Amino acid sequence: MPGTTREELTALLRAWTKATERMTLGAEAAPGGVAGGNPLAAPADTGEAMGLPASGLTVTIGFGPSLFDDRFGLADRRPEALIELPAFRGDALRPERSGGDMALQACAHDPQVAVHAIRNLVRIGAGRVSVRWSQLGFGRTSSTSTSQATPRNLFGYKDGTNNLKAEEPELLERHVWVQPDDVPGAAAWLAGGSYLVARRIRMHIEVWDRTSLQEQDATFGRRKLKGEPMGGSEEFDEPDFAALGSDGEPAIPRDSHVFLAHASQLDGIRILRRGYNFTDGTDGLGRLDAGLFFIAFMRDAHAQFVPMQRALAAKDRLNEYIVHDGSALFACPPGIDADDPSDVWGRALFT
Amino acid sequence: MRTRATTVLLAPLLVVALGACTQAKSAGGSAITVDASDDACTMSTSTTTTGDREFRITNTGTKVTEFYVLTEDGMVVSEVENLTPGMTRSLHVTLKRPGAYKGNCKPGMVGDGIDAALAVTGDTITTDTDPKLEAAAGEYQAWVSAQADELLIRTAEFVAAVKAKDVAQAKSLYAVARAPWERIEPVAESFGDLDPAIDGREDVIAEGLEFTGFHRLEKDLWVDGLQADSDAIADRLLADVTTIVEKSKAADLDGLKIANGAKELLDEMATGKITGEEDRYSHTDLHDFAANWEGSKKGMEVLKPILTDRNQDLVADYNQAATTLDGLIAAQREGEGYRLYTDVPQAEIKALSDALTAVGEQVGRVGAALATQ
């Protein structure tokens, strides 16, 4: 917020770290927070997660490019690659759903636990930070581990078959984690962290639903039931872009999502997708305001997401059924040091 | 997130205090030691007397733990958190009343924890009424009284303009007449059924009630034109305001009521004014917004001498948030009054809303601060 100082910001990050540690253990945001405080004071914890387990709650913090202006003395700490994403063809971005100085992402098995975390962290920040936008998602759309079955997006297609997986540490180092050489000097605080790209992708659900199966399959380049690439037989078959269909055309269309987004078409670029489905009710015309809240982590958004999205924005047949209406980029520092009780969010950035 | 590994930070000295404790407790001297392990919460005594007490808690378990002192019905008297294994911390507590208290260790920081009974005997520690609180109540009372006088004068002028069919004059006096009302609204509202008659909005009037008061005349002046019964509505408004002014001047106020009033005015701004629904025909919402704010600020101003004694941080945090809101409201001034609400860009409304939230969080702390000495 206007007027917030560097000291206030670091104090807030300390308070956030402390409350988050408590909540990730399933504890109240503050001791006795729900009903143990002074009865004349507002409770320090809003209470809706009381009695619920920790539910795998994780909270990730990210710092946006705009944080590195002249307000907090961070101008020389901005990693070179932390600059706003360019405009892409077909974007219909709404400013009130885009950008931001900082991001908090709470993930849990129970949305009530995730919302509770965000709500209490926002409240702790009153007067120092204010919410620019928020988005609730459900049903993770991409598998990020070989132990997970591939989930489906709201188009009904398996999403993330070919995603990077936790069991591939070398690939994660190469494509996801920012390496020390990427962030020399004053930007070294981000080494071991990752860039988070968020895109709110509205799906034209009703249009999609009345589209033929053949067209749906051709749009993705995969078959709906099992998720195998067209021309293949099993989900995890490597897409064969040389294979021809009975009509003599490529079995996987050249404007299909799988073709355009595949590493082989993008000089080996890969990203770790970790998106969620969303529905925000209806849009006033009776249509679902629903889609994919695309979240992806990568080592350099401008070297990975940008060329990928440029290719998709230009040619992807899926564009007939989607529109991007929110966008943000954040740099997420590495996690809190488990062996150092005094570690707090942003410590490396602010020292 | 962080899972704390076993931090080896032993404080072996404490065990020594154990023997002395039972004798010392009645004198209020030595600390009550607490052995907080993973499955037990053992205090060196289960009885003590009212007054200042020190607890020395040692985490002898393997999990991060917390220690609470609770009243019989579970209210936290005080607590210490984040005790890593091996760590010892002191907790100073004032036990004001006799009763069945309990200590509570919470290994792992979750769940119900493990209780250890603590019977507290002795006299209740009374604290004298703070003379500053009485002074604050008196000052606020005098201010409410002056605002009530102002309300009556301005309402009479507004009503006279309506009855003279001078629409332009009446429109210019409408927001002016409402300002003192909005400044003392929580006091005025406490007199029940007159509030809807004076300030009810068309859509929130209960079934069977007539749409009267300021907003009915607002609608006549800005939308419908003066009606056959506008004079009667104006007369009734003046009569109702006269009654409420008398009652407001006689209201019995104390520190807590002033604090609650300061909060209610902010809540009113956050729910009724920031949405632009209060003055939906005239769009003079910012006048009401500013007047609510002036009333809330006045309440805090009279309480500040007490709050400064009890919680300086609260006063500092409040002042900072209030300065921000002051600046944002001042930026909306236009001529004698404020911009029409329909002319305020959404980004500026959001800034007002954010600043209001920040002030509200601080004012929400005042009641508890007044109750603790």
Chai-1 contact restraints between the chains, C-beta under 6 A:
chainA,res_idxA,chainB,res_idxB,connection_type,confidence,min_distance_angstrom,max_distance_angstrom,comment,restraint_id
A,M1,B,D354,contact,1.0,0.0,6.0,A-B,restraint_1
A,E21,B,M1,contact,1.0,0.0,6.0,A-B,restraint_2
A,E21,B,R2,contact,1.0,0.0,6.0,A-B,restraint_3
A,T24,B,M1,contact,1.0,0.0,6.0,A-B,restraint_4
A,L25,B,M109,contact,1.0,0.0,6.0,A-B,restraint_5
A,L25,B,V110,contact,1.0,0.0,6.0,A-B,restraint_6
A,G26,B,V110,contact,1.0,0.0,6.0,A-B,restraint_7
A,A27,B,M109,contact,1.0,0.0,6.0,A-B,restraint_8
A,A27,B,V110,contact,1.0,0.0,6.0,A-B,restraint_9
A,P31,B,E66,contact,1.0,0.0,6.0,A-B,restraint_10
A,P31,B,E79,contact,1.0,0.0,6.0,A-B,restraint_11
A,P31,B,E81,contact,1.0,0.0,6.0,A-B,restraint_12
A,G32,B,V76,contact,1.0,0.0,6.0,A-B,restraint_13
A,G36,B,V76,contact,1.0,0.0,6.0,A-B,restraint_14
A,N38,B,A368,contact,1.0,0.0,6.0,A-B,restraint_15
A,L40,B,G367,contact,1.0,0.0,6.0,A-B,restraint_16
A,L40,B,A368,contact,1.0,0.0,6.0,A-B,restraint_17
A,L40,B,A371,contact,1.0,0.0,6.0,A-B,restraint_18
A,A41,B,A368,contact,1.0,0.0,6.0,A-B,restraint_19
A,A42,B,G364,contact,1.0,0.0,6.0,A-B,restraint_20
A,A126,B,T357,contact,1.0,0.0,6.0,A-B,restraint_21
A,A126,B,A358,contact,1.0,0.0,6.0,A-B,restraint_22
A,A126,B,E361,contact,1.0,0.0,6.0,A-B,restraint_23
A,G127,B,A321,contact,1.0,0.0,6.0,A-B,restraint_24
A,G127,B,A358,contact,1.0,0.0,6.0,A-B,restraint_25
A,S130,B,D354,contact,1.0,0.0,6.0,A-B,restraint_26
A,I336,B,R2,contact,1.0,0.0,6.0,A-B,restraint_27
A,A338,B,R2,contact,1.0,0.0,6.0,A-B,restraint_28
A,A338,B,T3,contact,1.0,0.0,6.0,A-B,restraint_29
A,D339,B,A5,contact,1.0,0.0,6.0,A-B,restraint_30
A,P341,B,R4,contact,1.0,0.0,6.0,A-B,restraint_31
